[in-house]
């Protein structure tokens, strides 16, 4: 049986969020659920997570994603490709006192 706490979140006896509660901030999604949430194919989702472009965790042979993490990822600026990314970082490093040692 599940109970509802003061915040209105349904939890089972073990404290787990009930499966029917999709508004909880810490929702954990499977690969297919995350792909549906982002409206992409599972193959594309696997490609994104394999390249580290999207936040996810592998548990055994399965992937899990935090819904809030995916939502946050959507709001971030896209990564810049190779040369552009390095050029963007140059200004960050110019005043670093340890840059000479790092380069060596």
C-alpha distances in whole Angstrom, upper triangle without the diagonal:
4,7,10,13,17,18,15,13,10,9,6,7,10,11,11,12,10,12,13,14,18,19,18,21,20,19,20,22,23,27,27,24,27,30,28,28,31,33,34,35,33,36,37,34,35,38,37,35,38,40,38,38,35,32,30,29,29,27,28,30,27,28,25,26,25,25,26,29,30,30,32,34,35,37,39,42,43,45,48,50,52,56,54,51,54,56,54,53,57,57,54,56,59,59,57,60,58,59,62,61,58,60,62
4,7,10,13,14,12,10,6,5,4,7,9,9,9,9,7,10,11,11,15,16,15,18,17,17,18,20,22,26,25,23,25,28,27,25,29,31,33,33,31,35,36,32,33,37,35,33,36,38,36,36,32,30,28,27,28,26,28,29,26,26,23,24,22,22,23,26,27,27,29,31,32,34,36,39,40,42,46,48,50,53,51,49,51,54,51,50,54,54,51,53,57,56,54,57,56,56,60,58,55,58,60
4,7,10,11,9,8,5,6,6,8,11,9,11,10,9,13,12,12,15,16,14,18,17,17,19,22,24,28,28,25,26,30,28,27,30,32,34,35,34,37,37,34,35,38,37,35,38,40,37,37,33,31,29,29,30,28,30,32,29,28,25,25,23,22,23,26,28,27,29,32,32,33,36,39,41,42,46,48,51,54,52,49,52,54,51,50,54,54,51,53,56,56,54,56,55,56,59,58,55,58,60
4,7,8,5,5,4,6,9,11,13,11,12,10,10,13,12,11,14,13,12,15,16,16,19,21,24,28,27,24,26,29,27,25,29,31,33,34,33,37,37,33,35,38,36,34,37,39,36,36,32,29,28,28,30,28,31,32,29,28,25,24,22,21,21,24,26,25,27,30,30,31,33,37,39,41,44,47,49,52,50,47,50,52,49,48,52,51,49,51,54,54,52,54,54,54,58,57,54,57,59
4,5,5,6,7,8,11,12,13,10,12,11,12,15,15,12,15,14,12,15,15,16,19,22,25,29,29,26,26,30,29,26,29,32,34,36,34,38,37,34,35,38,36,34,37,39,36,35,32,29,28,28,30,29,32,33,30,29,25,24,21,21,21,24,26,25,26,29,30,30,33,36,38,40,44,46,48,51,49,46,49,50,47,47,50,50,47,49,52,51,50,52,51,52,56,55,52,55,57
4,5,8,10,11,14,16,17,14,15,14,15,18,17,15,17,15,13,15,17,18,21,24,27,31,31,28,28,31,30,28,30,33,35,37,36,40,39,35,37,40,37,35,39,40,37,36,33,30,30,30,32,31,34,36,33,31,27,26,23,22,21,24,26,25,26,29,30,30,32,36,38,40,44,46,49,51,49,46,49,50,47,46,50,49,46,48,51,50,49,51,51,52,56,55,52,55,57
4,6,9,11,14,17,17,14,14,12,14,16,15,12,14,11,10,12,14,15,18,21,25,28,28,25,25,28,27,24,27,29,32,34,33,36,36,32,34,36,34,32,36,37,34,33,29,27,27,27,30,29,32,34,30,28,25,23,20,19,18,21,23,21,22,26,26,26,29,32,34,36,40,43,45,48,45,43,45,47,43,43,47,46,43,45,48,48,46,49,49,49,53,52,50,52,55
4,6,9,13,15,17,14,14,11,11,14,13,10,12,10,9,12,14,15,18,20,24,27,27,23,24,27,25,23,26,28,31,33,32,35,35,31,33,36,34,32,36,37,34,33,30,27,27,28,30,29,32,33,30,28,24,23,20,18,18,22,23,22,23,26,27,27,30,33,35,37,41,44,46,49,46,44,47,48,45,45,48,48,45,48,51,50,49,51,51,52,55,54,52,54,57
4,6,10,13,14,10,10,7,8,11,10,7,10,8,7,10,11,11,14,17,20,23,24,20,21,24,23,21,24,26,29,30,29,32,32,29,30,33,31,29,33,34,31,31,27,24,24,24,26,25,28,29,26,24,21,20,17,16,16,19,21,20,21,24,25,26,28,32,33,35,39,41,44,47,44,42,45,46,43,43,47,46,43,46,49,49,47,50,49,50,53,52,49,52,54
4,7,10,11,9,8,6,5,9,8,7,10,10,9,13,13,12,15,17,20,23,23,20,21,25,23,21,25,27,29,30,29,32,32,29,31,34,32,30,33,35,33,32,28,26,24,24,26,25,27,28,25,24,21,20,18,17,18,21,22,22,24,26,27,28,31,34,35,37,41,43,46,48,47,44,47,49,46,45,49,49,46,48,52,51,50,52,51,52,55,54,51,54,56
4,7,8,5,5,5,5,9,10,9,12,13,11,13,13,12,14,17,19,23,23,20,22,25,24,23,26,28,30,31,29,32,33,29,30,33,32,29,32,34,32,32,28,25,24,23,24,23,25,27,24,23,20,20,18,18,19,21,23,23,25,27,28,29,31,35,36,38,41,43,45,48,47,44,47,49,46,45,49,49,46,48,51,51,49,51,50,51,54,53,50,53,55
4,5,5,5,6,6,9,11,11,14,16,14,17,15,15,15,18,20,23,24,21,23,26,26,24,28,30,31,32,30,33,34,30,31,34,33,30,33,36,33,33,30,27,25,24,25,22,24,26,23,23,20,21,19,20,21,24,25,26,27,29,31,32,34,38,38,40,43,45,47,50,49,46,49,51,48,48,51,51,48,50,54,53,51,54,52,53,56,55,52,54,56
4,5,7,10,10,13,15,15,18,19,17,19,18,18,18,21,22,26,27,24,26,30,29,28,31,33,35,35,32,36,36,33,33,37,35,33,35,38,35,36,32,29,27,25,26,23,25,27,25,25,22,23,22,23,24,26,28,29,30,32,34,35,37,40,41,42,46,48,49,53,51,48,51,53,50,49,53,53,50,52,55,55,53,55,53,54,57,56,53,55,57
4,6,9,10,13,16,15,18,19,16,18,16,16,16,19,20,24,25,23,24,28,28,27,30,32,33,33,31,34,34,31,31,34,33,30,32,35,32,33,30,26,24,22,23,20,22,24,22,22,20,21,20,21,22,24,26,27,28,30,32,33,35,38,39,40,43,45,47,50,49,46,48,50,48,47,50,51,47,49,52,52,50,51,50,51,54,52,49,52,54
4,6,9,12,14,13,16,16,13,15,13,14,14,17,20,23,24,22,23,27,26,25,28,30,31,32,30,33,33,29,30,33,32,29,31,33,31,31,28,25,23,21,23,20,23,25,22,22,19,19,18,19,19,21,23,24,25,27,29,30,32,35,36,37,41,43,45,48,46,43,46,48,45,44,48,48,45,46,50,49,47,49,48,49,52,50,48,50,52
4,6,9,11,11,13,14,11,13,11,10,11,14,16,20,21,18,19,23,23,21,24,27,28,28,26,29,30,26,26,30,28,26,28,30,28,28,25,22,20,19,20,18,20,22,19,19,16,16,15,16,17,19,21,22,23,25,26,28,29,33,34,35,38,40,42,45,44,41,43,46,43,42,46,46,43,45,48,48,46,48,47,48,51,49,46,49,51
4,6,8,7,9,10,8,10,9,8,10,12,15,19,19,16,17,21,20,19,22,24,26,27,25,28,28,25,26,29,27,25,28,30,27,27,24,21,19,19,20,19,21,23,20,19,15,15,13,14,15,17,19,19,21,23,24,26,28,31,32,33,37,39,41,44,43,40,43,45,42,41,45,45,42,44,48,48,46,48,47,48,51,50,47,49,51
4,6,6,9,11,10,13,12,10,11,13,15,19,19,16,18,21,20,19,22,24,26,26,25,28,29,25,26,30,28,26,29,32,29,29,25,23,21,21,22,20,23,23,20,20,17,17,15,15,17,19,20,21,23,25,26,27,29,33,34,35,39,41,43,46,45,42,45,47,44,44,48,48,45,47,51,51,49,52,50,51,54,53,50,52,54
4,6,7,11,10,13,12,9,10,11,12,16,15,13,15,18,16,16,19,21,22,23,21,25,26,22,24,27,26,24,27,29,28,27,24,22,20,19,20,19,21,21,18,17,15,15,14,14,16,19,19,19,22,23,24,26,28,32,32,34,37,39,41,45,43,41,44,46,43,43,47,47,45,47,50,51,49,52,50,50,54,52,49,51,54
4,6,9,10,13,13,11,12,12,15,18,17,13,16,19,16,16,19,20,23,23,22,26,27,24,25,29,27,26,29,31,30,29,25,23,22,22,23,22,24,24,21,20,17,17,16,14,17,20,19,19,22,24,24,26,29,32,32,34,38,40,43,46,44,42,45,47,44,44,48,48,46,48,52,52,50,53,52,52,55,55,51,53,56
4,6,6,10,11,8,11,12,15,18,17,14,16,19,17,15,19,20,23,24,23,27,27,23,25,28,27,25,29,30,28,27,24,22,21,21,23,22,25,25,22,20,17,16,14,12,14,17,17,17,20,22,22,24,26,30,30,33,36,38,41,44,42,40,43,45,42,42,46,46,43,46,49,49,48,50,50,50,53,52,49,51,54
4,6,8,9,7,9,10,13,16,15,11,12,15,14,11,15,17,19,21,20,24,23,20,23,25,23,22,26,28,25,24,21,19,18,19,21,21,24,24,20,18,15,14,12,9,11,14,14,14,17,19,18,20,23,26,27,29,33,35,38,41,39,36,40,41,39,39,43,43,40,43,46,47,45,48,47,47,51,50,47,49,51
4,6,9,8,11,12,16,18,18,14,14,17,16,13,16,18,21,23,22,26,25,22,24,27,25,23,27,28,26,25,21,19,19,21,23,23,26,26,23,20,17,15,12,10,10,14,14,13,15,18,18,19,22,25,26,29,32,35,38,40,38,36,39,40,37,38,42,41,39,42,45,45,44,47,46,46,50,49,46,48,51
4,6,6,9,12,15,18,19,15,15,18,17,15,17,20,22,24,23,27,26,22,24,27,24,23,26,28,25,24,20,18,18,19,21,21,25,25,22,19,16,14,10,9,9,13,14,13,15,18,18,19,21,25,26,28,32,35,37,40,38,35,38,40,37,37,40,40,38,40,43,43,42,45,44,44,48,47,44,46,49
4,6,9,12,15,18,19,15,14,18,18,14,16,20,22,24,23,26,24,21,23,25,22,21,24,25,22,21,18,15,16,17,20,20,24,25,21,18,15,12,8,7,6,9,11,10,12,14,16,16,18,22,23,25,29,32,34,37,34,32,35,36,33,33,37,36,34,36,40,40,38,41,40,40,44,43,40,42,45
4,6,10,13,16,17,14,13,17,17,15,17,20,21,23,21,24,23,20,21,24,21,19,22,24,21,20,17,14,13,14,17,17,20,21,18,16,12,10,6,7,7,9,11,11,12,15,16,17,19,23,24,25,29,31,33,36,34,32,34,36,33,33,37,37,34,36,39,39,38,40,39,39,43,42,39,41,44
4,6,10,13,14,11,10,14,14,12,14,17,19,20,19,22,21,18,19,22,20,18,21,23,20,20,16,14,13,14,16,16,19,20,16,14,10,8,6,5,7,10,10,11,13,15,16,18,20,23,24,25,29,31,33,36,35,32,35,37,34,34,38,38,36,38,41,42,40,43,41,41,45,44,41,43,45
4,7,10,12,9,9,13,13,12,14,17,18,18,16,19,19,15,16,19,18,15,18,20,18,18,14,12,10,10,12,12,15,16,12,10,6,6,5,6,9,10,10,12,14,15,17,19,20,23,23,25,28,30,32,35,34,31,34,36,34,34,37,38,35,37,41,41,40,42,41,41,44,43,39,41,44
4,7,8,5,6,9,10,9,11,14,14,15,13,16,16,12,14,17,15,14,17,19,17,17,13,12,10,11,12,12,15,15,11,8,6,5,6,6,10,10,10,12,15,15,16,18,20,23,22,24,27,29,31,34,33,31,34,36,34,34,38,38,36,38,41,42,41,43,42,41,45,44,40,42,44
4,6,5,6,8,10,10,12,14,14,13,10,13,14,11,11,15,15,13,15,18,17,17,14,13,10,10,10,10,13,11,8,6,5,6,9,10,13,13,12,15,17,17,18,21,22,24,23,24,28,29,31,34,33,31,34,37,35,35,38,40,37,39,43,44,42,45,43,42,45,44,41,42,44
4,6,5,6,9,10,11,12,11,10,7,10,11,7,8,12,11,10,12,15,15,15,12,12,9,10,10,11,13,11,8,6,6,7,11,11,15,14,12,15,17,16,16,20,21,23,21,22,25,26,28,32,31,29,32,34,33,33,37,38,36,38,41,43,41,44,42,41,44,43,39,40,43
4,5,5,6,9,10,10,9,8,6,10,11,9,10,13,14,13,15,18,18,17,14,15,13,14,14,15,16,14,10,9,10,10,13,12,16,16,13,16,19,17,17,21,22,24,23,24,27,28,30,34,33,31,34,37,35,36,39,40,39,41,44,45,44,47,45,44,47,46,42,44,46
4,5,5,6,9,9,10,10,9,13,13,10,12,16,15,14,17,19,19,18,14,14,13,14,15,16,18,16,12,10,9,9,11,9,13,14,11,13,17,16,16,19,21,23,22,24,28,28,31,35,33,31,35,37,35,35,39,40,38,40,44,45,43,46,45,44,47,46,43,44,47
4,5,5,6,8,9,10,8,12,11,8,10,13,12,11,14,16,15,14,11,11,10,12,13,15,17,16,12,9,8,7,8,7,11,11,8,10,13,12,12,16,17,20,19,20,24,25,28,31,30,28,31,33,31,32,35,36,34,36,40,41,40,43,41,40,43,43,39,40,43
4,5,5,6,5,6,5,9,8,6,9,11,11,11,14,16,15,14,11,13,12,14,15,17,19,17,14,11,11,10,12,11,14,13,10,12,15,14,13,17,18,20,18,20,23,24,27,30,29,27,31,33,31,32,35,37,35,37,40,42,41,44,42,41,44,44,40,41,44
4,5,5,6,8,8,12,11,10,13,15,14,15,18,19,19,17,15,16,15,17,18,20,22,19,16,14,13,12,13,11,15,15,12,13,16,15,14,18,20,21,20,23,26,27,30,33,31,30,34,35,33,34,38,39,38,40,43,45,43,47,45,44,47,47,43,44,47
4,5,8,10,11,14,13,11,14,16,14,15,18,19,18,16,13,14,14,17,18,20,22,21,17,14,13,11,11,8,11,12,9,9,13,13,11,14,17,19,19,21,24,26,29,32,30,29,32,34,32,33,36,37,35,38,41,42,41,44,43,42,46,45,42,43,46
4,6,9,10,12,10,9,12,14,12,13,16,17,16,14,11,13,13,17,18,21,23,21,18,15,14,11,12,10,12,12,8,9,12,11,9,12,14,16,15,18,21,22,26,28,27,25,29,31,28,30,33,34,33,35,38,40,39,42,41,40,43,43,39,40,43
4,7,9,12,10,10,13,14,13,15,18,19,19,16,14,16,16,19,21,23,25,22,19,17,16,14,16,13,16,16,12,13,16,14,12,15,18,19,18,20,23,24,27,30,29,28,31,33,31,32,36,37,36,38,41,43,42,45,44,43,46,46,42,43,46
4,7,8,6,7,10,11,10,13,15,16,17,14,13,15,15,18,19,21,23,20,18,15,16,14,16,15,17,16,13,14,17,15,13,17,18,19,17,19,21,22,25,28,27,26,29,31,30,31,34,36,35,37,40,42,41,44,43,41,44,44,40,41,44
4,5,5,6,9,10,11,13,14,16,17,15,14,16,16,18,18,20,21,18,16,14,16,15,18,17,20,18,15,17,20,17,16,20,21,22,19,21,23,23,26,29,29,28,31,33,32,33,36,38,37,39,42,44,43,46,44,43,45,45,41,42,44
4,5,5,6,9,10,11,12,14,15,15,13,15,13,15,15,17,18,15,12,11,13,13,16,16,19,17,14,17,20,17,17,21,21,22,20,21,24,24,26,30,29,28,31,33,32,33,36,38,37,38,42,43,42,45,43,42,44,44,40,41,43
4,5,5,6,9,10,10,13,14,14,13,16,14,16,15,18,18,15,14,12,15,15,18,18,21,19,16,19,21,18,18,22,22,23,20,20,22,22,24,27,27,26,29,32,31,32,35,37,36,37,40,43,41,44,42,40,43,42,39,39,41
4,5,5,6,9,10,11,13,11,11,14,14,16,16,19,20,17,15,13,15,15,17,17,19,17,14,17,19,15,15,19,19,19,16,17,19,19,21,25,24,23,26,28,28,29,32,34,33,34,37,40,38,42,40,38,41,40,36,37,39
4,5,5,6,8,10,11,10,8,11,10,13,13,16,17,15,13,10,11,11,14,14,16,14,11,14,16,13,13,17,17,18,16,16,19,19,22,25,25,23,26,29,27,28,31,33,32,33,37,39,37,40,38,37,40,39,35,36,39
4,5,5,6,9,10,10,9,11,10,11,11,14,15,12,11,9,11,12,15,16,18,16,14,17,18,15,16,20,19,20,18,18,20,20,22,25,25,24,26,29,28,28,32,34,32,33,37,39,37,40,38,36,39,38,34,35,37
4,6,5,6,9,9,9,12,12,14,13,17,18,15,14,12,14,14,17,18,20,17,15,18,19,15,16,19,18,19,15,15,17,16,18,22,22,21,23,26,25,26,29,31,30,31,34,37,35,38,36,34,37,36,32,33,35
4,6,5,6,5,6,9,10,12,13,17,19,17,15,12,13,12,15,15,17,14,12,15,15,12,12,16,15,15,12,12,15,15,17,20,20,18,21,24,23,23,27,28,27,29,32,34,32,35,34,32,35,34,31,31,34
4,5,5,6,5,7,6,9,10,13,15,14,12,9,10,10,13,14,16,12,11,15,15,12,14,17,16,17,14,14,17,17,18,22,22,20,22,25,24,24,27,29,27,29,32,34,32,35,33,31,34,34,30,31,33
4,6,8,8,10,9,10,10,14,15,13,13,11,13,13,16,18,19,16,15,18,18,15,17,20,18,19,16,15,17,17,18,21,22,20,22,25,24,24,27,30,28,29,32,34,32,35,32,31,33,33,29,29,32
4,5,8,10,11,13,13,17,18,17,16,14,15,15,17,19,20,16,15,18,18,14,16,19,16,16,13,12,14,13,14,18,18,16,18,21,21,21,24,26,25,25,29,31,29,32,30,28,30,30,26,26,29
4,6,7,8,10,12,16,18,17,16,13,14,13,15,16,17,13,13,16,15,12,14,16,14,15,12,11,14,14,15,18,18,16,18,21,20,19,23,25,23,24,27,29,27,30,28,26,29,29,25,26,28
4,7,9,12,14,18,20,19,18,14,15,13,14,15,15,12,11,13,12,9,11,13,11,11,9,8,11,12,14,17,17,14,17,20,18,19,22,24,22,24,27,29,27,31,29,27,30,30,26,27,30
4,6,10,12,16,18,18,15,12,11,9,11,11,12,9,7,10,10,7,9,12,11,12,11,11,14,16,18,21,20,18,20,23,21,21,25,26,24,26,29,31,29,33,31,30,33,32,29,30,33
4,7,10,13,17,16,14,10,9,7,8,10,10,7,7,10,10,8,11,13,12,14,13,14,17,18,20,24,23,20,22,25,23,22,26,27,25,27,30,31,29,32,31,30,33,32,29,30,33
4,7,10,13,13,10,7,6,5,7,10,11,8,9,12,12,11,14,16,16,18,17,17,20,21,23,26,26,23,25,28,26,26,29,31,28,30,33,34,32,35,33,32,35,34,31,32,35
4,6,10,10,8,6,5,7,9,12,14,11,12,16,16,14,17,20,19,21,20,20,23,24,25,29,28,25,27,30,29,28,31,33,30,31,35,36,33,36,34,33,36,35,31,33,35
4,6,7,6,4,6,9,12,15,17,15,15,19,19,18,20,23,22,24,23,22,25,26,27,30,30,27,29,33,31,30,34,35,33,34,37,38,36,38,36,35,38,36,33,35,36
4,6,5,6,7,11,13,16,18,17,17,21,22,20,23,26,25,28,26,26,29,29,30,34,34,31,33,36,35,34,37,39,36,37,40,41,39,41,38,38,41,39,36,37,39
4,6,8,10,14,17,20,22,20,21,24,25,24,26,29,29,31,29,28,31,31,32,35,36,33,35,38,37,36,39,41,39,39,43,44,41,43,40,40,42,40,37,39,40
4,7,10,14,17,20,22,20,20,24,25,23,25,28,28,30,28,27,30,30,31,35,35,33,34,38,37,36,39,41,39,40,43,45,42,44,41,41,43,41,38,39,41
4,7,10,14,16,19,17,17,20,22,20,22,25,25,27,26,26,29,29,30,34,34,31,34,37,35,35,38,40,38,39,42,44,41,44,41,41,43,42,38,40,41
4,7,10,13,15,14,13,17,18,17,18,22,22,24,22,22,26,26,27,31,31,28,31,34,32,32,35,37,35,36,39,41,38,41,39,38,41,39,36,37,39
4,7,10,12,11,11,14,16,15,17,20,20,23,22,22,26,27,28,32,31,29,31,34,32,31,35,36,34,35,39,40,38,40,38,38,41,40,36,38,40
4,6,9,7,7,11,12,11,13,16,17,19,19,20,23,25,27,30,29,26,29,32,29,29,33,34,31,33,37,38,36,38,37,36,40,39,35,37,39
4,5,5,6,9,10,11,13,15,16,19,19,20,24,26,28,31,30,27,30,32,29,29,33,33,31,33,36,37,35,38,37,36,40,39,35,37,40
4,5,5,6,9,10,11,13,15,18,18,20,24,26,29,32,30,27,30,32,30,30,34,34,32,34,37,38,37,40,39,38,42,41,38,39,42
4,5,5,6,9,10,11,13,16,18,19,23,26,28,31,29,26,29,31,28,28,32,32,29,32,35,35,34,37,36,36,40,39,36,38,41
4,5,5,6,9,10,11,14,15,16,20,22,25,27,26,23,26,28,25,25,29,29,26,29,32,33,31,34,33,33,36,36,32,34,37
4,5,5,6,9,10,13,13,15,19,21,24,27,25,22,26,27,25,25,29,29,27,30,33,34,33,36,35,34,38,37,34,35,38
4,5,5,7,9,13,14,16,20,22,25,28,25,23,27,28,25,26,30,30,28,30,33,34,33,37,36,35,39,39,35,37,40
4,5,5,7,10,12,14,18,21,23,26,23,21,24,25,22,23,26,26,24,27,30,31,30,33,32,32,35,35,32,34,37
4,5,5,8,9,11,15,17,20,22,20,18,21,23,20,21,24,25,23,25,29,30,29,32,31,30,34,34,30,32,35
4,6,8,9,12,15,18,21,23,21,19,23,24,21,22,26,26,25,27,30,32,31,35,34,33,36,37,33,34,37
4,7,9,12,15,18,21,23,20,19,22,23,20,21,25,24,23,26,29,30,29,33,33,32,35,36,32,34,37
4,6,9,12,15,18,20,17,15,18,19,16,17,21,21,19,22,25,26,26,29,29,28,31,32,29,30,33
4,7,9,12,15,17,14,12,16,16,13,15,19,19,18,21,23,25,25,28,28,27,30,31,28,28,32
4,6,9,13,15,12,11,15,16,13,15,18,19,19,21,24,26,26,29,29,27,30,31,27,27,31
4,6,9,12,10,8,11,13,11,12,16,17,16,18,21,24,23,27,26,23,27,27,24,24,27
4,7,8,6,5,9,10,9,11,14,15,15,17,20,22,22,26,25,22,25,26,23,22,26
4,6,6,6,9,10,11,12,15,17,17,18,21,24,23,27,26,23,25,26,23,22,25
4,6,5,6,9,10,11,13,16,16,17,19,22,22,25,23,20,22,23,20,18,22
4,5,5,6,9,10,11,14,15,15,17,20,20,24,22,19,21,22,19,18,21
4,5,5,6,9,10,12,14,15,16,20,20,24,23,20,22,24,21,19,23
4,5,5,6,9,11,11,13,15,18,18,21,20,18,20,22,18,18,21
4,5,5,6,10,10,10,12,16,15,19,18,14,17,18,15,14,18
4,5,5,8,10,10,11,15,16,19,19,15,18,20,17,16,19
4,6,7,8,10,11,14,15,19,19,16,19,21,18,17,21
4,6,5,7,9,12,12,15,15,12,15,17,14,14,18
4,5,5,6,10,10,14,14,11,13,16,14,13,16
4,5,5,8,10,13,14,12,15,17,16,15,19
4,6,7,8,12,12,11,14,16,14,15,18
4,6,5,9,9,7,10,12,11,11,15
4,6,9,10,8,10,13,12,12,15
4,6,9,8,11,13,13,14,16
4,5,5,9,10,10,11,14
4,6,7,9,10,12,13
4,6,5,6,9,10
4,5,5,6,9
4,5,5,6
4,5,5
4,5
4
